[in-house]
Amino acid sequence: MITIRTFLPSDDVDQVSIYNEAACALPRFKPATLDEVRRRLRDPEFDPTTRLFAVEQGRPVGYVTLADSGRVGFPWCRKGREALAVPLFERALAEMRQRGVKRVFAAYRTDWEPVWTFFREQGFTQVREMLNYGMDLVEMPTPAARTGTPVTPLTPEDVPAVVELGKGILRITDPEALRRHLFENLYFPASSLFALRARPDGPPQAVGVVVSSSAFANPFQVDASMPCFRLGAFGTEGLTHKRINGMFSVLAADNRDIMPFTLELLSHANRKLEDSDVESLAAQVPSDAPHLVRFYKSHFRFQGSFPVYERSL
């Protein structure tokens, strides 16, 4: 008899074993490790009810993950138990409905076709790609003539303007929740945020963020095709992140000023990093923000991408 239950502390070893057995034939497979899984379990925000296990005769034979952000994982099952994938996945979707999630999404490597076949069979369609870019600071474009608009720190009072600039891009649109994400973030200080304004006391015309920490990964030493949302990138709010040293992101309206505005923010980020150990900038942008894609494509090197599939609940 098969039962489905939430995570227990003793499931960590089985989770590693199930994943490595189920995913080992996929391209660029990287085995999970017990240390890696246990590090995630120690996260103070870890919720055991977001991990479901299919158990047969007391032994876990499959698992799936879910998140309040709407992200849902592929249901990994031991060989010979693949038929459990659909009921396990349906249980995860039912749990997400109970949590009030209205739309779910999945993100995996482009070349993991068996995984994408499963999601398409469950009614998911691709809605965007997350495009990853990098730039060595020595490749920084020569600053153009100043726009005449000052760049000043972003403030909590600017959040409604950020929501407006980020329409269709930001995952968090509630002003108070976005304020907490930007100004009470555990991984970057409020001083990482800045805005370009027509006058010093005016509303933002474009906003930027640059995240730096020597403890974070070098953007050219990570696999840019892995489905990792990058900390600080606008459009990844509320998601589990990959922390990248030198992460740069901008929001700006789609108009004739986008290039001078975003270049001014890029130059400002470079000046902020002068006393840091950052040698390269990283960026991530959703493909359905074409005006921002044009900016990154013009000035950064493309590194890789991964698709995002969605469906309504």
Contacts in CASP RR format, 6 or more apart in sequence:
PFRMAT RR
TARGET T0000
AUTHOR 0000-0000-0000
METHOD contacts of the structure
MODEL  1
MITIRTFLPSDDVDQVSIYNEAACALPRFKPATLDEVRRRLRDPEFDPTT
RLFAVEQGRPVGYVTLADSGRVGFPWCRKGREALAVPLFERALAEMRQRG
VKRVFAAYRTDWEPVWTFFREQGFTQVREMLNYGMDLVEMPTPAARTGTP
VTPLTPEDVPAVVELGKGILRITDPEALRRHLFENLYFPASSLFALRARP
DGPPQAVGVVVSSSAFANPFQVDASMPCFRLGAFGTEGLTHKRINGMFSV
LAADNRDIMPFTLELLSHANRKLEDSDVESLAAQVPSDAPHLVRFYKSHF
RFQGSFPVYERSL
1 56 0 8 1.000
1 57 0 8 1.000
2 54 0 8 1.000
2 55 0 8 1.000
2 56 0 8 1.000
2 61 0 8 1.000
2 84 0 8 1.000
2 87 0 8 1.000
3 54 0 8 1.000
3 55 0 8 1.000
4 52 0 8 1.000
4 53 0 8 1.000
4 54 0 8 1.000
4 55 0 8 1.000
4 87 0 8 1.000
4 88 0 8 1.000
4 91 0 8 1.000
5 52 0 8 1.000
5 53 0 8 1.000
5 55 0 8 1.000
6 48 0 8 1.000
6 49 0 8 1.000
6 51 0 8 1.000
6 52 0 8 1.000
6 53 0 8 1.000
7 48 0 8 1.000
7 49 0 8 1.000
7 50 0 8 1.000
7 51 0 8 1.000
7 52 0 8 1.000
7 53 0 8 1.000
8 48 0 8 1.000
8 53 0 8 1.000
9 41 0 8 1.000
11 51 0 8 1.000
11 53 0 8 1.000
11 60 0 8 1.000
11 63 0 8 1.000
12 34 0 8 1.000
12 37 0 8 1.000
12 38 0 8 1.000
12 41 0 8 1.000
13 34 0 8 1.000
14 53 0 8 1.000
14 59 0 8 1.000
14 60 0 8 1.000
14 63 0 8 1.000
15 32 0 8 1.000
15 37 0 8 1.000
15 51 0 8 1.000
15 53 0 8 1.000
15 60 0 8 1.000
15 63 0 8 1.000
16 32 0 8 1.000
16 33 0 8 1.000
16 34 0 8 1.000
16 37 0 8 1.000
18 60 0 8 1.000
18 61 0 8 1.000
18 62 0 8 1.000
18 63 0 8 1.000
18 76 0 8 1.000
18 77 0 8 1.000
18 78 0 8 1.000
19 32 0 8 1.000
19 63 0 8 1.000
19 76 0 8 1.000
20 31 0 8 1.000
20 32 0 8 1.000
21 78 0 8 1.000
21 79 0 8 1.000
22 62 0 8 1.000
22 76 0 8 1.000
22 77 0 8 1.000
22 78 0 8 1.000
22 79 0 8 1.000
23 29 0 8 1.000
23 76 0 8 1.000
24 31 0 8 1.000
26 109 0 8 1.000
26 111 0 8 1.000
26 112 0 8 1.000
26 114 0 8 1.000
26 115 0 8 1.000
27 109 0 8 1.000
27 111 0 8 1.000
27 112 0 8 1.000
28 109 0 8 1.000
28 111 0 8 1.000
28 223 0 8 1.000
28 225 0 8 1.000
40 46 0 8 1.000
49 95 0 8 1.000
50 65 0 8 1.000
50 66 0 8 1.000
50 67 0 8 1.000
50 68 0 8 1.000
51 63 0 8 1.000
51 64 0 8 1.000
51 65 0 8 1.000
51 66 0 8 1.000
52 63 0 8 1.000
52 64 0 8 1.000
52 65 0 8 1.000
52 66 0 8 1.000
52 88 0 8 1.000
52 91 0 8 1.000
52 92 0 8 1.000
52 95 0 8 1.000
53 60 0 8 1.000
53 62 0 8 1.000
53 63 0 8 1.000
54 60 0 8 1.000
54 61 0 8 1.000
54 62 0 8 1.000
54 63 0 8 1.000
54 77 0 8 1.000
54 81 0 8 1.000
54 84 0 8 1.000
54 87 0 8 1.000
54 88 0 8 1.000
55 61 0 8 1.000
56 81 0 8 1.000
61 77 0 8 1.000
61 78 0 8 1.000
61 81 0 8 1.000
61 84 0 8 1.000
62 75 0 8 1.000
62 76 0 8 1.000
62 77 0 8 1.000
62 78 0 8 1.000
62 81 0 8 1.000
62 84 0 8 1.000
62 88 0 8 1.000
63 75 0 8 1.000
63 76 0 8 1.000
63 88 0 8 1.000
64 72 0 8 1.000
64 73 0 8 1.000
64 74 0 8 1.000
64 75 0 8 1.000
64 76 0 8 1.000
64 88 0 8 1.000
64 89 0 8 1.000
64 91 0 8 1.000
64 92 0 8 1.000
65 72 0 8 1.000
65 73 0 8 1.000
65 92 0 8 1.000
66 72 0 8 1.000
66 73 0 8 1.000
66 92 0 8 1.000
66 95 0 8 1.000
66 96 0 8 1.000
67 239 0 8 1.000
67 240 0 8 1.000
68 99 0 8 1.000
68 101 0 8 1.000
69 171 0 8 1.000
69 238 0 8 1.000
69 239 0 8 1.000
69 240 0 8 1.000
70 96 0 8 1.000
70 101 0 8 1.000
70 103 0 8 1.000
70 104 0 8 1.000
70 105 0 8 1.000
71 104 0 8 1.000
71 105 0 8 1.000
71 106 0 8 1.000
71 107 0 8 1.000
71 239 0 8 1.000
71 240 0 8 1.000
72 89 0 8 1.000
72 92 0 8 1.000
72 93 0 8 1.000
72 96 0 8 1.000
72 104 0 8 1.000
72 105 0 8 1.000
72 106 0 8 1.000
73 92 0 8 1.000
73 106 0 8 1.000
74 85 0 8 1.000
74 106 0 8 1.000
74 108 0 8 1.000
74 115 0 8 1.000
74 118 0 8 1.000
74 119 0 8 1.000
75 84 0 8 1.000
75 85 0 8 1.000
75 86 0 8 1.000
75 88 0 8 1.000
75 89 0 8 1.000
75 92 0 8 1.000
75 118 0 8 1.000
77 83 0 8 1.000
77 84 0 8 1.000
77 85 0 8 1.000
77 88 0 8 1.000
85 118 0 8 1.000
86 122 0 8 1.000
89 122 0 8 1.000
93 104 0 8 1.000
93 313 0 8 1.000
96 104 0 8 1.000
96 313 0 8 1.000
97 313 0 8 1.000
101 313 0 8 1.000
102 312 0 8 1.000
102 313 0 8 1.000
103 310 0 8 1.000
103 311 0 8 1.000
103 312 0 8 1.000
103 313 0 8 1.000
104 310 0 8 1.000
104 311 0 8 1.000
104 313 0 8 1.000
105 124 0 8 1.000
105 127 0 8 1.000
105 308 0 8 1.000
105 309 0 8 1.000
105 310 0 8 1.000
106 119 0 8 1.000
106 124 0 8 1.000
106 308 0 8 1.000
106 309 0 8 1.000
106 310 0 8 1.000
107 130 0 8 1.000
107 227 0 8 1.000
107 229 0 8 1.000
107 306 0 8 1.000
107 307 0 8 1.000
107 308 0 8 1.000
107 309 0 8 1.000
108 115 0 8 1.000
108 116 0 8 1.000
108 227 0 8 1.000
108 306 0 8 1.000
108 307 0 8 1.000
109 225 0 8 1.000
109 226 0 8 1.000
109 227 0 8 1.000
109 306 0 8 1.000
110 225 0 8 1.000
110 305 0 8 1.000
110 306 0 8 1.000
110 307 0 8 1.000
111 225 0 8 1.000
116 307 0 8 1.000
116 309 0 8 1.000
119 309 0 8 1.000
120 309 0 8 1.000
122 311 0 8 1.000
123 311 0 8 1.000
124 309 0 8 1.000
124 310 0 8 1.000
124 311 0 8 1.000
125 309 0 8 1.000
125 310 0 8 1.000
125 311 0 8 1.000
126 307 0 8 1.000
126 308 0 8 1.000
126 309 0 8 1.000
127 288 0 8 1.000
127 308 0 8 1.000
127 309 0 8 1.000
127 310 0 8 1.000
128 286 0 8 1.000
128 287 0 8 1.000
128 288 0 8 1.000
128 307 0 8 1.000
128 308 0 8 1.000
129 286 0 8 1.000
129 287 0 8 1.000
129 305 0 8 1.000
129 306 0 8 1.000
129 307 0 8 1.000
129 308 0 8 1.000
130 227 0 8 1.000
130 229 0 8 1.000
130 284 0 8 1.000
130 285 0 8 1.000
130 286 0 8 1.000
130 287 0 8 1.000
130 305 0 8 1.000
130 306 0 8 1.000
130 307 0 8 1.000
130 308 0 8 1.000
131 284 0 8 1.000
131 285 0 8 1.000
131 286 0 8 1.000
131 287 0 8 1.000
131 293 0 8 1.000
131 296 0 8 1.000
131 302 0 8 1.000
131 304 0 8 1.000
131 305 0 8 1.000
132 219 0 8 1.000
132 224 0 8 1.000
132 230 0 8 1.000
132 282 0 8 1.000
132 283 0 8 1.000
132 284 0 8 1.000
132 302 0 8 1.000
132 303 0 8 1.000
132 304 0 8 1.000
132 305 0 8 1.000
133 282 0 8 1.000
133 283 0 8 1.000
133 284 0 8 1.000
133 285 0 8 1.000
133 296 0 8 1.000
133 297 0 8 1.000
133 300 0 8 1.000
133 301 0 8 1.000
133 302 0 8 1.000
133 303 0 8 1.000
134 219 0 8 1.000
134 220 0 8 1.000
134 280 0 8 1.000
134 281 0 8 1.000
134 282 0 8 1.000
134 283 0 8 1.000
134 300 0 8 1.000
134 301 0 8 1.000
134 303 0 8 1.000
135 280 0 8 1.000
135 281 0 8 1.000
135 283 0 8 1.000
135 299 0 8 1.000
135 300 0 8 1.000
135 301 0 8 1.000
136 279 0 8 1.000
136 280 0 8 1.000
137 270 0 8 1.000
137 273 0 8 1.000
137 278 0 8 1.000
137 279 0 8 1.000
137 280 0 8 1.000
137 281 0 8 1.000
139 301 0 8 1.000
140 266 0 8 1.000
140 267 0 8 1.000
140 270 0 8 1.000
141 263 0 8 1.000
141 266 0 8 1.000
141 299 0 8 1.000
143 263 0 8 1.000
143 267 0 8 1.000
144 260 0 8 1.000
144 263 0 8 1.000
144 264 0 8 1.000
146 264 0 8 1.000
147 196 0 8 1.000
147 257 0 8 1.000
147 260 0 8 1.000
147 261 0 8 1.000
147 264 0 8 1.000
149 196 0 8 1.000
149 197 0 8 1.000
149 198 0 8 1.000
149 199 0 8 1.000
149 205 0 8 1.000
149 261 0 8 1.000
149 264 0 8 1.000
150 196 0 8 1.000
150 197 0 8 1.000
150 199 0 8 1.000
150 200 0 8 1.000
151 194 0 8 1.000
151 195 0 8 1.000
151 196 0 8 1.000
151 197 0 8 1.000
151 264 0 8 1.000
151 265 0 8 1.000
151 268 0 8 1.000
152 194 0 8 1.000
152 195 0 8 1.000
152 197 0 8 1.000
152 200 0 8 1.000
153 190 0 8 1.000
153 191 0 8 1.000
153 193 0 8 1.000
153 194 0 8 1.000
153 195 0 8 1.000
154 162 0 8 1.000
154 182 0 8 1.000
154 190 0 8 1.000
154 193 0 8 1.000
154 194 0 8 1.000
154 195 0 8 1.000
154 204 0 8 1.000
154 207 0 8 1.000
154 208 0 8 1.000
156 179 0 8 1.000
156 183 0 8 1.000
158 195 0 8 1.000
158 203 0 8 1.000
158 204 0 8 1.000
158 207 0 8 1.000
159 175 0 8 1.000
159 178 0 8 1.000
159 179 0 8 1.000
159 182 0 8 1.000
160 175 0 8 1.000
161 203 0 8 1.000
161 204 0 8 1.000
161 207 0 8 1.000
162 170 0 8 1.000
162 178 0 8 1.000
162 182 0 8 1.000
162 204 0 8 1.000
162 207 0 8 1.000
162 251 0 8 1.000
163 170 0 8 1.000
163 173 0 8 1.000
163 175 0 8 1.000
163 178 0 8 1.000
165 204 0 8 1.000
165 206 0 8 1.000
165 207 0 8 1.000
165 251 0 8 1.000
165 252 0 8 1.000
165 253 0 8 1.000
166 234 0 8 1.000
166 251 0 8 1.000
167 173 0 8 1.000
168 288 0 8 1.000
168 289 0 8 1.000
169 234 0 8 1.000
169 235 0 8 1.000
169 251 0 8 1.000
169 286 0 8 1.000
169 289 0 8 1.000
169 292 0 8 1.000
170 178 0 8 1.000
170 234 0 8 1.000
170 235 0 8 1.000
170 237 0 8 1.000
170 251 0 8 1.000
171 235 0 8 1.000
171 236 0 8 1.000
171 237 0 8 1.000
171 238 0 8 1.000
171 239 0 8 1.000
172 178 0 8 1.000
172 181 0 8 1.000
172 237 0 8 1.000
172 238 0 8 1.000
178 237 0 8 1.000
181 237 0 8 1.000
181 238 0 8 1.000
182 190 0 8 1.000
182 193 0 8 1.000
183 190 0 8 1.000
183 193 0 8 1.000
187 211 0 8 1.000
187 213 0 8 1.000
187 231 0 8 1.000
187 241 0 8 1.000
187 243 0 8 1.000
188 209 0 8 1.000
188 211 0 8 1.000
188 213 0 8 1.000
188 231 0 8 1.000
188 232 0 8 1.000
192 209 0 8 1.000
192 210 0 8 1.000
192 211 0 8 1.000
192 212 0 8 1.000
193 207 0 8 1.000
193 208 0 8 1.000
193 209 0 8 1.000
194 207 0 8 1.000
194 208 0 8 1.000
194 209 0 8 1.000
194 265 0 8 1.000
194 268 0 8 1.000
194 269 0 8 1.000
194 272 0 8 1.000
195 204 0 8 1.000
195 205 0 8 1.000
195 206 0 8 1.000
195 207 0 8 1.000
195 208 0 8 1.000
196 204 0 8 1.000
196 205 0 8 1.000
196 206 0 8 1.000
196 207 0 8 1.000
196 261 0 8 1.000
196 264 0 8 1.000
196 265 0 8 1.000
196 268 0 8 1.000
197 203 0 8 1.000
197 204 0 8 1.000
197 205 0 8 1.000
198 205 0 8 1.000
205 252 0 8 1.000
205 253 0 8 1.000
205 257 0 8 1.000
205 261 0 8 1.000
206 250 0 8 1.000
206 251 0 8 1.000
206 252 0 8 1.000
206 253 0 8 1.000
206 258 0 8 1.000
206 261 0 8 1.000
206 262 0 8 1.000
206 264 0 8 1.000
206 265 0 8 1.000
207 250 0 8 1.000
207 251 0 8 1.000
207 252 0 8 1.000
207 265 0 8 1.000
208 248 0 8 1.000
208 249 0 8 1.000
208 250 0 8 1.000
208 251 0 8 1.000
208 265 0 8 1.000
208 269 0 8 1.000
209 232 0 8 1.000
209 234 0 8 1.000
209 247 0 8 1.000
209 248 0 8 1.000
209 249 0 8 1.000
209 250 0 8 1.000
210 246 0 8 1.000
210 247 0 8 1.000
210 248 0 8 1.000
210 269 0 8 1.000
210 272 0 8 1.000
210 273 0 8 1.000
210 281 0 8 1.000
211 231 0 8 1.000
211 232 0 8 1.000
211 243 0 8 1.000
211 244 0 8 1.000
211 245 0 8 1.000
211 246 0 8 1.000
211 247 0 8 1.000
211 248 0 8 1.000
212 245 0 8 1.000
212 246 0 8 1.000
212 247 0 8 1.000
212 273 0 8 1.000
212 276 0 8 1.000
212 277 0 8 1.000
212 278 0 8 1.000
213 243 0 8 1.000
213 245 0 8 1.000
214 245 0 8 1.000
214 277 0 8 1.000
215 243 0 8 1.000
215 245 0 8 1.000
216 231 0 8 1.000
216 243 0 8 1.000
216 244 0 8 1.000
216 245 0 8 1.000
216 246 0 8 1.000
216 247 0 8 1.000
217 242 0 8 1.000
217 243 0 8 1.000
217 244 0 8 1.000
217 245 0 8 1.000
218 244 0 8 1.000
218 245 0 8 1.000
218 279 0 8 1.000
218 280 0 8 1.000
219 244 0 8 1.000
219 245 0 8 1.000
219 246 0 8 1.000
219 247 0 8 1.000
219 280 0 8 1.000
219 281 0 8 1.000
219 282 0 8 1.000
219 303 0 8 1.000
220 280 0 8 1.000
220 303 0 8 1.000
222 228 0 8 1.000
222 242 0 8 1.000
222 244 0 8 1.000
224 303 0 8 1.000
224 304 0 8 1.000
224 305 0 8 1.000
225 304 0 8 1.000
225 305 0 8 1.000
225 306 0 8 1.000
226 242 0 8 1.000
226 306 0 8 1.000
227 306 0 8 1.000
228 241 0 8 1.000
228 242 0 8 1.000
229 236 0 8 1.000
229 239 0 8 1.000
229 240 0 8 1.000
229 241 0 8 1.000
229 242 0 8 1.000
229 284 0 8 1.000
230 236 0 8 1.000
230 241 0 8 1.000
230 242 0 8 1.000
230 244 0 8 1.000
230 247 0 8 1.000
230 282 0 8 1.000
230 283 0 8 1.000
230 284 0 8 1.000
231 241 0 8 1.000
231 242 0 8 1.000
231 243 0 8 1.000
231 244 0 8 1.000
231 247 0 8 1.000
232 241 0 8 1.000
232 247 0 8 1.000
232 249 0 8 1.000
233 247 0 8 1.000
233 249 0 8 1.000
233 283 0 8 1.000
233 284 0 8 1.000
233 285 0 8 1.000
234 249 0 8 1.000
234 250 0 8 1.000
234 251 0 8 1.000
235 286 0 8 1.000
236 284 0 8 1.000
244 282 0 8 1.000
245 277 0 8 1.000
245 278 0 8 1.000
245 280 0 8 1.000
245 282 0 8 1.000
246 273 0 8 1.000
246 278 0 8 1.000
246 280 0 8 1.000
246 281 0 8 1.000
246 282 0 8 1.000
247 281 0 8 1.000
247 282 0 8 1.000
247 283 0 8 1.000
247 284 0 8 1.000
248 266 0 8 1.000
248 269 0 8 1.000
248 281 0 8 1.000
248 282 0 8 1.000
248 283 0 8 1.000
249 283 0 8 1.000
249 284 0 8 1.000
249 285 0 8 1.000
250 262 0 8 1.000
250 265 0 8 1.000
250 266 0 8 1.000
250 292 0 8 1.000
250 295 0 8 1.000
251 292 0 8 1.000
252 258 0 8 1.000
252 261 0 8 1.000
252 262 0 8 1.000
252 265 0 8 1.000
252 291 0 8 1.000
252 292 0 8 1.000
252 295 0 8 1.000
253 291 0 8 1.000
254 290 0 8 1.000
254 291 0 8 1.000
258 291 0 8 1.000
258 294 0 8 1.000
258 295 0 8 1.000
259 295 0 8 1.000
259 298 0 8 1.000
262 292 0 8 1.000
262 295 0 8 1.000
263 299 0 8 1.000
266 299 0 8 1.000
269 281 0 8 1.000
281 300 0 8 1.000
283 296 0 8 1.000
283 300 0 8 1.000
285 292 0 8 1.000
285 293 0 8 1.000
285 296 0 8 1.000
286 308 0 8 1.000
287 293 0 8 1.000
287 305 0 8 1.000
END
